[in-house]
Amino acid sequence: MSPIERRRLRVPRGDRQALLRPEPAALAALVRRNSRLLASFSFDLAGRPFHEFRAAARAEVLALACRYAARWNFSVPDWREPMPIILSGHQPRPFHPGVWIKNFLAGELVSAVGGIALNLNVDNDEAHVQVFRLPTRRAADQGGGEEVCTVEVEFAPHARGVPFEEQPAGAIRPETVHEVLALAASPAIGDAFRACWDRLLEAVPDAACLGEAFVVARRRLEERLGLANLELPVSALSDTSAFRLFVAAMLRRREDFFAAYNDSLHEFRRVYRERSPAQPVPDLAREGARMELPYWVWRAGGAGDMRRRRLWVEPTSGGGLTLAAEDEPIGRLSAEDLDDASRGAERLAELRRSGWKIRPRAISMTLFVRLAVGDVFIHGVGGALYDQITDAIIERLFGVRPPEIILASATVHLPLGTFPATPADLSAARRAVRDWRYNPDRLLPEGVRRGGEAKALIEEKRRLIATSGATRDERRRIWQRIREINGRLLTLAPEQPDAAQRELDRIRREVRYNTVLTNREYPFCLYPAEDLAAFYRGASRASAR
């Protein structure tokens, strides 16, 4: 049966609201259920029984993550098989508080079931939108008063197509901090940002890339908040023997992989009635014998073109395979390399030593880590929807039921006062302005309504409305007379329509400002960290029961 079902998932709208699926009390049982399911798989992967491949992959990845932690003097928790591994992941740049809850939920789950939490830093994604977005208050250009808007402060130049792992830490703009502090809508926001920025600057000299500096700054903050999750860049994960063995296995099964990937995408679009062929991601392409596989590839270092390119493969006459970055050949695997995953993985390692990097895309990354490394993956709303595609690929490629995932998201507003106007007030104000135009008789002050002229006009209007009019000309004359009556009624309270319009303008402006002030997408580094941590733990602590 297809694992893709239409799900209606909405991010929380109110301040300090969390969305956890399943419910918190059921999460520990889900982890244990997944562990039993993964232990039951009996297929072979990369030329060895699945449980052997998975045990070796987990040991390698955890050892690498522990070395990564030790390098930065982070705490290194104890772990041993078969303790569960709780996975989460996101790009390394500063994310909003709805993303950060995943890290704290992972920590709570570790307390509930034992094991270890591992956060994957997706540093192979493109380093685009290199800005801090924040709300600011300033004097209005016209009419005096205060204006509220969202501003963007660039913290590094945008390098189109270049992944985070290739962006040097020195690309950071030192003046960013002064610009943010000058624009911050409150002292609390400025203080929170300054604390995170100082940690970032401390990490920059020793960081391999700017993305890593952001990760280290966040991780040091988490240590202070009592969180001890491990971290690992996807770039480092991609250079493990386990990942290369998995890629070699997928190269050998490229036709199956290609079909499972595209068929699962088509199923997702059908279930969700998505018409765009680019959503949620494009199909893998094919040109004759050449086919695309879901990996990125680029040449690292100095003068090389570090923009991500798609990995293409093409069969050779001897039963081997040519690998290419788009149209540029980068290496070849022989028929023997394809038959023996260990030999294939060694060829991929040789490519890496020559400077070529092969990195997973989103779906191929979760495919690997959900099977080979983790016991459960914690996703946000978007990931929870799209990873149904991964579920379908697992079922098609390996004939097994995929392990379950956990959904965690939240909305937290910045600690800023909002304006009193509400969307309901806006609707009422719009109706009032419209009524002053078309139904002033409803809004006239009672004293005016009782006057002789107003009373006569209102009675005439009621009679005209009740008259249907036998011909088009009669109906036109009725409509024109009603307009004249409305216009005359307005002259009896001339200040009221203008006041209603001014009130509408005020409410519309305040509602717009509130939208800015309550935006959930501002980076977590603008929030008081202790306050966020307390909210996260309160929302997820039921998982420890």
C-alpha positions as CSV (number, residue, x, y, z in Angstrom):
1,M,0.0,0.0,0.0
2,S,1.3,3.5,-0.8
3,P,2.8,5.4,2.1
4,I,1.8,8.7,0.7
5,E,-1.5,10.1,2.1
6,R,-2.8,13.6,1.9
7,R,-2.0,15.3,5.2
8,R,-3.3,18.7,6.2
9,L,-0.5,20.1,8.3
10,R,-0.4,23.8,9.3
11,V,2.2,25.6,11.3
12,P,0.9,27.0,14.6
13,R,-0.4,30.5,14.3
14,G,-0.6,31.8,17.9
15,D,2.3,32.9,20.0
16,R,4.0,30.0,22.0
17,Q,2.1,27.3,20.2
18,A,3.8,24.0,19.3
19,L,2.8,21.3,16.9
20,L,4.1,17.8,17.7
21,R,2.9,14.7,15.8
22,P,2.4,12.2,17.2
23,E,1.4,13.7,20.6
24,P,4.3,14.1,23.0
25,A,3.3,11.2,25.2
26,A,3.5,8.8,22.3
27,L,7.0,9.7,21.0
28,A,9.1,7.5,23.1
29,A,7.0,4.5,22.0
30,L,7.4,5.5,18.4
31,V,11.2,5.5,18.8
32,R,11.2,2.0,20.3
33,R,8.8,0.8,17.5
34,N,11.1,2.2,14.8
35,S,14.1,0.5,16.4
36,R,12.4,-2.9,16.3
37,L,11.3,-2.3,12.7
38,L,14.8,-1.4,11.5
39,A,16.2,-4.4,13.3
40,S,13.8,-6.7,11.4
41,F,14.9,-5.7,7.9
42,S,16.5,-8.7,6.2
43,F,17.5,-7.3,2.8
44,D,21.1,-6.8,1.6
45,L,22.6,-3.4,1.2
46,A,26.0,-2.6,-0.5
47,G,26.7,-6.4,-0.6
48,R,26.2,-7.2,3.0
49,P,23.2,-7.9,5.3
50,F,21.4,-4.7,6.2
51,H,21.9,-5.0,9.9
52,E,25.7,-5.3,9.4
53,F,25.7,-2.3,7.1
54,R,23.7,-0.2,9.5
55,A,25.8,-1.2,12.5
56,A,29.0,-0.2,10.7
57,A,27.4,3.1,9.4
58,R,26.2,4.1,12.9
59,A,29.5,3.4,14.5
60,E,31.4,5.4,11.8
61,V,29.0,8.3,11.9
62,L,28.9,8.5,15.7
63,A,32.6,8.3,16.0
64,L,33.0,11.1,13.5
65,A,30.4,13.3,15.4
66,C,32.2,12.7,18.7
67,R,35.5,13.8,17.1
68,Y,33.7,16.9,15.8
69,A,32.4,17.7,19.2
70,A,35.8,17.2,20.8
71,R,37.4,19.5,18.3
72,W,35.1,22.3,19.5
73,N,35.2,21.3,23.2
74,F,31.5,20.3,23.2
75,S,30.4,17.7,25.6
76,V,30.6,14.1,24.2
77,P,27.8,11.9,25.5
78,D,28.3,8.1,25.9
79,W,26.7,5.8,23.3
80,R,26.7,2.2,22.6
81,E,24.6,-0.1,20.4
82,P,21.7,-0.7,20.3
83,M,20.9,2.7,21.9
84,P,18.7,4.8,19.6
85,I,19.9,7.8,17.6
86,I,17.5,10.7,17.3
87,L,18.1,12.7,14.2
88,S,17.3,16.3,13.2
89,G,18.7,18.6,10.6
90,H,18.6,22.0,9.0
91,Q,20.8,24.5,7.1
92,P,23.5,26.1,9.2
93,R,22.3,29.7,8.9
94,P,20.2,31.2,11.7
95,F,16.8,29.7,11.6
96,H,13.5,30.7,13.2
97,P,12.3,29.4,16.6
98,G,9.9,26.9,15.0
99,V,13.0,25.0,13.7
100,W,15.0,25.2,16.9
101,I,12.4,23.2,18.8
102,K,13.5,20.1,17.0
103,N,16.9,20.2,18.8
104,F,15.3,20.5,22.2
105,L,12.7,17.8,21.5
106,A,15.6,15.5,20.4
107,G,17.3,16.2,23.7
108,E,14.1,15.4,25.6
109,L,13.6,12.1,23.7
110,V,17.2,11.1,24.6
111,S,16.3,11.5,28.2
112,A,13.2,9.4,27.7
113,V,14.7,6.5,25.7
114,G,18.4,6.7,26.2
115,G,20.7,7.0,23.3
116,I,22.0,10.1,21.6
117,A,20.7,13.1,19.6
118,L,22.5,14.0,16.4
119,N,21.8,17.2,14.4
120,L,22.8,17.3,10.8
121,N,24.0,20.6,9.4
122,V,23.0,20.7,5.8
123,D,26.0,22.7,4.6
124,N,25.8,21.3,1.1
125,D,22.7,23.5,0.5
126,E,23.2,26.8,-1.5
127,A,24.3,29.7,0.7
128,H,21.6,32.1,-0.5
129,V,19.7,34.8,1.3
130,Q,22.6,35.8,3.5
131,V,20.7,38.3,5.6
132,F,19.2,38.8,9.1
133,R,15.6,39.8,8.9
134,L,14.2,41.8,11.8
135,P,11.4,44.2,12.7
136,T,12.2,47.9,13.3
137,R,10.3,50.9,14.4
138,R,10.9,54.3,12.9
139,A,9.3,57.7,12.4
140,A,6.7,57.6,9.6
141,D,7.6,59.4,6.4
142,Q,4.2,61.2,6.4
143,G,1.7,62.3,9.0
144,G,4.0,61.8,12.0
145,G,3.8,58.9,14.3
146,E,5.6,55.6,14.2
147,E,6.1,53.1,11.4
148,V,6.9,49.4,11.7
149,C,8.5,47.4,9.0
150,T,10.8,44.5,8.3
151,V,14.4,45.2,7.3
152,E,17.2,43.0,6.1
153,V,20.8,43.2,7.1
154,E,23.3,41.3,5.0
155,F,25.8,39.3,7.0
156,A,27.7,37.9,4.0
157,P,27.7,38.3,0.2
158,H,25.4,36.0,-1.7
159,A,27.3,33.5,-3.8
160,R,24.8,32.1,-6.3
161,G,25.0,28.3,-6.6
162,V,27.8,28.0,-4.0
163,P,27.1,25.7,-1.0
164,F,27.6,26.8,2.6
165,E,30.6,24.5,3.0
166,E,32.5,26.5,0.3
167,Q,31.8,29.9,1.8
168,P,34.8,31.0,3.8
169,A,34.2,32.1,7.4
170,G,36.0,35.4,6.6
171,A,33.2,36.4,4.3
172,I,31.2,37.7,7.3
173,R,30.6,41.5,7.3
174,P,31.9,42.9,10.6
175,E,29.6,45.9,10.4
176,T,26.5,43.7,10.5
177,V,26.3,43.8,14.3
178,H,26.2,47.6,14.4
179,E,23.5,47.8,11.7
180,V,21.3,45.2,13.5
181,L,21.7,46.9,16.9
182,A,20.8,50.3,15.3
183,L,17.6,48.8,13.8
184,A,16.5,46.4,16.6
185,A,13.0,47.2,17.7
186,S,13.7,46.8,21.4
187,P,16.8,46.5,23.7
188,A,15.9,42.9,24.4
189,I,16.3,42.0,20.8
190,G,19.6,43.9,20.6
191,D,21.0,42.1,23.7
192,A,20.0,38.6,22.4
193,F,21.6,39.3,19.1
194,R,24.8,40.7,20.5
195,A,25.2,37.6,22.7
196,C,24.9,35.3,19.6
197,W,27.1,37.5,17.5
198,D,29.9,37.5,20.0
199,R,29.8,33.7,20.0
200,L,29.9,33.7,16.2
201,L,33.0,36.0,16.0
202,E,34.7,33.7,18.5
203,A,34.1,30.7,16.2
204,V,35.1,32.4,12.9
205,P,38.9,32.1,13.1
206,D,38.8,28.3,13.5
207,A,35.8,27.5,11.4
208,A,36.2,25.7,8.1
209,C,33.4,27.8,6.6
210,L,30.9,30.5,7.7
211,G,28.1,27.9,8.1
212,E,30.2,26.1,10.6
213,A,30.8,29.3,12.5
214,F,27.1,29.7,12.8
215,V,26.7,26.1,14.0
216,V,29.4,26.4,16.6
217,A,27.9,29.7,17.9
218,R,24.5,28.0,18.3
219,R,26.0,24.9,19.8
220,R,27.8,26.9,22.4
221,L,24.6,28.6,23.3
222,E,22.8,25.2,23.6
223,E,25.5,24.0,25.9
224,R,24.8,26.9,28.2
225,L,21.1,26.0,28.0
226,G,21.8,22.4,29.1
227,L,21.5,20.7,25.6
228,A,24.2,18.2,24.7
229,N,23.2,17.0,21.2
230,L,26.0,16.0,18.8
231,E,26.4,17.9,15.5
232,L,27.7,16.8,12.2
233,P,28.0,18.6,8.8
234,V,26.4,16.8,5.9
235,S,29.7,17.5,4.1
236,A,31.5,15.3,6.7
237,L,28.8,12.7,6.6
238,S,29.2,12.5,2.8
239,D,32.9,11.7,3.1
240,T,32.3,8.6,5.3
241,S,32.8,5.1,4.0
242,A,29.2,4.2,4.8
243,F,27.8,7.0,2.6
244,R,30.1,6.1,-0.3
245,L,29.1,2.5,0.0
246,F,25.5,3.6,-0.1
247,V,26.1,5.7,-3.2
248,A,27.9,2.9,-4.9
249,A,24.9,0.6,-4.2
250,M,22.6,3.2,-5.7
251,L,24.8,3.5,-8.8
252,R,24.6,-0.2,-9.3
253,R,20.8,0.0,-8.9
254,R,20.5,3.2,-10.8
255,E,17.6,2.1,-13.0
256,D,15.6,1.0,-9.9
257,F,16.6,4.2,-8.0
258,F,15.7,6.5,-10.9
259,A,12.3,4.8,-11.3
260,A,11.6,4.7,-7.6
261,Y,12.5,8.4,-7.2
262,N,10.4,9.7,-10.1
263,D,7.5,7.3,-9.5
264,S,7.3,8.5,-5.8
265,L,7.4,12.1,-6.9
266,H,4.5,11.5,-9.4
267,E,2.5,9.8,-6.6
268,F,3.1,12.7,-4.3
269,R,1.9,15.2,-7.0
270,R,-1.2,13.0,-7.7
271,V,-2.1,12.7,-4.0
272,Y,-1.6,16.5,-3.4
273,R,-3.0,17.5,-6.7
274,E,0.2,19.4,-7.5
275,R,0.3,20.4,-11.1
276,S,3.7,22.0,-11.2
277,P,6.4,19.5,-12.4
278,A,8.9,21.5,-10.3
279,Q,7.2,20.9,-7.0
280,P,8.2,19.7,-4.5
281,V,11.4,19.0,-6.5
282,P,11.8,18.3,-10.3
283,D,11.9,14.8,-11.7
284,L,15.3,13.2,-12.4
285,A,16.0,13.8,-16.1
286,R,17.0,11.4,-18.8
287,E,18.8,11.9,-22.1
288,G,19.0,8.7,-24.0
289,A,21.3,6.4,-22.0
290,R,22.4,9.2,-19.7
291,M,20.4,9.7,-16.5
292,E,20.5,12.1,-13.6
293,L,20.7,10.8,-10.0
294,P,19.7,12.9,-6.9
295,Y,23.2,14.1,-5.9
296,W,25.1,17.3,-6.2
297,V,28.7,17.4,-7.5
298,W,31.3,20.1,-7.7
299,R,35.0,20.6,-7.7
300,A,36.3,22.0,-4.5
301,G,39.0,24.5,-3.8
302,G,40.6,27.7,-5.1
303,A,40.2,28.1,-8.9
304,G,37.6,25.3,-9.3
305,D,34.0,26.0,-10.1
306,M,32.3,25.5,-6.7
307,R,28.8,25.9,-7.9
308,R,26.6,22.8,-7.4
309,R,25.9,20.8,-10.4
310,R,23.7,17.7,-11.0
311,L,25.3,14.3,-11.1
312,W,24.7,12.4,-14.3
313,V,25.7,8.9,-15.2
314,E,26.1,7.1,-18.5
315,P,26.8,3.4,-19.2
316,T,30.1,2.5,-20.9
317,S,30.6,-0.2,-23.5
318,G,32.3,-2.4,-21.0
319,G,29.5,-2.4,-18.6
320,G,30.9,0.4,-16.4
321,L,29.6,3.8,-15.8
322,T,30.8,7.4,-16.5
323,L,30.1,10.0,-13.9
324,A,29.6,13.6,-14.9
325,A,28.9,17.0,-13.3
326,E,26.3,18.0,-15.8
327,D,28.2,17.7,-19.1
328,E,31.7,17.5,-17.6
329,P,33.0,13.9,-17.1
330,I,34.6,13.5,-13.6
331,G,35.4,9.8,-13.4
332,R,34.5,6.2,-14.3
333,L,33.5,3.1,-12.5
334,S,34.2,-0.3,-14.1
335,A,31.8,-3.2,-14.3
336,E,33.8,-4.8,-11.4
337,D,33.4,-1.5,-9.4
338,L,29.7,-1.6,-9.8
339,D,29.4,-5.3,-8.9
340,D,31.5,-4.8,-5.7
341,A,30.3,-1.9,-3.6
342,S,33.6,-1.7,-1.7
343,R,35.5,-1.2,-4.9
344,G,32.9,1.3,-6.1
345,A,33.2,3.2,-2.8
346,E,37.0,3.3,-3.3
347,R,36.6,4.8,-6.7
348,L,34.4,7.5,-5.2
349,A,37.0,8.1,-2.5
350,E,39.6,8.6,-5.3
351,L,37.3,11.1,-6.9
352,R,37.1,13.0,-3.6
353,R,40.9,13.0,-3.2
354,S,41.1,14.5,-6.7
355,G,38.9,17.4,-5.5
356,W,35.4,16.2,-6.6
357,K,32.7,16.3,-4.0
358,I,29.5,14.2,-4.3
359,R,26.8,15.4,-1.9
360,P,23.2,14.3,-1.4
361,R,20.1,16.3,-2.2
362,A,17.4,16.5,0.4
363,I,15.6,13.2,-0.4
364,S,18.8,11.2,-1.0
365,M,20.2,12.5,2.3
366,T,17.2,11.5,4.4
367,L,17.0,8.2,2.5
368,F,20.5,7.3,3.7
369,V,20.3,8.6,7.3
370,R,16.9,7.2,8.1
371,L,17.9,3.7,6.9
372,A,21.6,3.6,7.9
373,V,22.0,5.9,10.9
374,G,19.0,7.0,12.9
375,D,16.1,5.4,14.7
376,V,13.8,8.4,14.0
377,F,14.1,11.7,12.1
378,I,12.5,14.9,13.5
379,H,11.1,17.0,10.7
380,G,9.4,20.4,10.5
381,V,6.1,20.8,8.6
382,G,7.7,21.0,5.1
383,G,10.1,18.1,5.7
384,A,7.3,15.9,7.2
385,L,5.3,16.4,4.0
386,Y,8.1,15.9,1.5
387,D,9.7,13.0,3.3
388,Q,6.6,11.0,2.4
389,I,8.5,10.8,-1.0
390,T,11.4,9.1,0.9
391,D,8.9,6.7,2.5
392,A,7.7,5.7,-1.0
393,I,11.2,5.3,-2.3
394,I,12.1,3.0,0.7
395,E,9.1,0.9,0.0
396,R,9.8,0.7,-3.8
397,L,13.5,0.0,-3.5
398,F,13.7,-2.3,-0.5
399,G,10.2,-3.7,-0.1
400,V,9.9,-2.7,3.5
401,R,7.7,-0.4,5.6
402,P,9.5,2.8,6.2
403,P,10.3,3.9,9.8
404,E,8.0,6.6,11.1
405,I,9.1,10.2,11.5
406,I,8.3,12.9,14.1
407,L,6.9,16.3,13.2
408,A,7.8,19.3,15.4
409,S,7.2,22.9,14.8
410,A,6.3,26.0,16.8
411,T,5.5,29.7,16.6
412,V,7.0,32.2,19.0
413,H,6.6,35.9,18.7
414,L,9.3,38.4,19.5
415,P,8.8,40.1,22.9
416,L,7.4,43.2,21.4
417,G,4.2,45.0,22.2
418,T,1.6,44.9,19.5
419,F,-1.1,47.4,18.5
420,P,-4.7,47.0,19.7
421,A,-6.3,46.6,16.2
422,T,-7.4,43.1,15.2
423,P,-8.5,41.5,11.9
424,A,-12.0,41.6,13.2
425,D,-11.7,45.3,13.8
426,L,-10.4,45.7,10.3
427,S,-13.5,43.9,8.9
428,A,-15.8,46.1,10.9
429,A,-14.1,49.3,9.8
430,R,-14.3,48.3,6.2
431,R,-18.0,47.6,6.6
432,A,-18.4,51.0,8.3
433,V,-16.8,52.9,5.4
434,R,-18.9,51.0,2.9
435,D,-22.0,51.6,4.8
436,W,-21.4,55.4,4.9
437,R,-21.3,55.2,1.1
438,Y,-24.2,53.0,0.5
439,N,-26.2,52.9,3.7
440,P,-25.7,56.1,5.6
441,D,-29.2,55.8,7.0
442,R,-27.9,52.9,9.2
443,L,-25.1,55.0,10.7
444,L,-26.5,58.4,11.2
445,P,-26.6,59.6,14.9
446,E,-29.9,59.0,16.5
447,G,-30.6,62.8,16.9
448,V,-30.0,63.3,13.2
449,R,-32.2,60.4,12.2
450,R,-35.1,61.9,14.1
451,G,-34.9,65.2,12.2
452,G,-37.6,65.9,9.7
453,E,-35.4,65.9,6.6
454,A,-33.5,62.7,7.5
455,K,-36.7,60.9,8.5
456,A,-38.4,61.8,5.2
457,L,-35.4,60.7,3.1
458,I,-35.0,57.4,5.0
459,E,-38.7,56.6,4.5
460,E,-38.4,57.4,0.8
461,K,-35.4,55.2,0.4
462,R,-37.2,52.3,2.1
463,R,-40.1,52.7,-0.3
464,L,-37.8,52.8,-3.3
465,I,-35.9,49.7,-2.2
466,A,-39.2,47.8,-1.9
467,T,-40.2,48.9,-5.4
468,S,-39.0,46.4,-8.0
469,G,-39.4,48.6,-11.1
470,A,-41.2,47.2,-14.1
471,T,-38.8,48.4,-16.7
472,R,-35.1,49.0,-17.0
473,D,-35.6,52.8,-17.1
474,E,-37.7,52.6,-13.9
475,R,-35.0,50.6,-12.2
476,R,-32.3,53.0,-13.3
477,R,-34.3,56.0,-12.0
478,I,-34.9,54.2,-8.7
479,W,-31.1,53.5,-8.4
480,Q,-30.3,57.1,-9.2
481,R,-32.7,58.5,-6.7
482,I,-31.3,56.2,-4.0
483,R,-27.8,57.5,-4.7
484,E,-29.2,61.1,-4.4
485,I,-30.8,60.3,-1.1
486,N,-27.5,58.7,0.2
487,G,-25.6,61.8,-0.9
488,R,-28.1,64.1,0.9
489,L,-28.0,62.0,4.1
490,L,-24.2,62.3,4.1
491,T,-24.5,66.1,4.2
492,L,-26.4,65.8,7.5
493,A,-23.3,64.3,9.2
494,P,-20.4,65.5,7.0
495,E,-17.7,64.7,9.5
496,Q,-18.7,61.0,10.1
497,P,-17.6,59.4,6.7
498,D,-14.2,61.1,7.0
499,A,-13.8,59.9,10.5
500,A,-14.7,56.3,9.5
501,Q,-12.1,56.4,6.7
502,R,-9.5,57.7,9.1
503,E,-10.4,54.9,11.5
504,L,-10.1,52.4,8.7
505,D,-6.7,53.7,7.8
506,R,-5.5,53.5,11.4
507,I,-6.8,50.0,11.9
508,R,-5.4,48.8,8.5
509,R,-2.0,50.3,9.5
510,E,-2.0,48.7,12.9
511,V,-3.0,45.3,11.6
512,R,-0.2,45.5,9.0
513,Y,2.3,46.5,11.8
514,N,1.1,43.6,13.9
515,T,1.8,41.3,11.0
516,V,5.4,42.5,11.0
517,L,5.7,42.3,14.8
518,T,4.3,38.8,15.1
519,N,6.1,37.3,12.1
520,R,7.3,33.8,13.1
521,E,10.3,33.7,10.7
522,Y,12.7,36.0,12.5
523,P,16.0,34.2,13.5
524,F,16.2,32.6,16.9
525,C,19.2,34.8,17.8
526,L,16.9,37.8,18.2
527,Y,15.0,36.1,21.1
528,P,16.0,35.7,24.8
529,A,17.5,32.2,24.7
530,E,16.5,31.1,28.2
531,D,12.9,32.0,27.4
532,L,12.8,29.9,24.2
533,A,14.5,27.0,26.0
534,A,11.9,27.0,28.8
535,F,9.0,27.1,26.2
536,Y,10.5,24.2,24.2
537,R,11.0,22.0,27.2
538,G,7.5,22.7,28.4
539,A,6.1,21.8,25.0
540,S,8.0,18.6,24.6
541,R,8.5,17.3,28.2
542,A,5.5,15.0,28.0
543,S,7.5,12.8,25.6
544,A,9.5,11.7,28.6
545,R,6.5,10.0,30.2
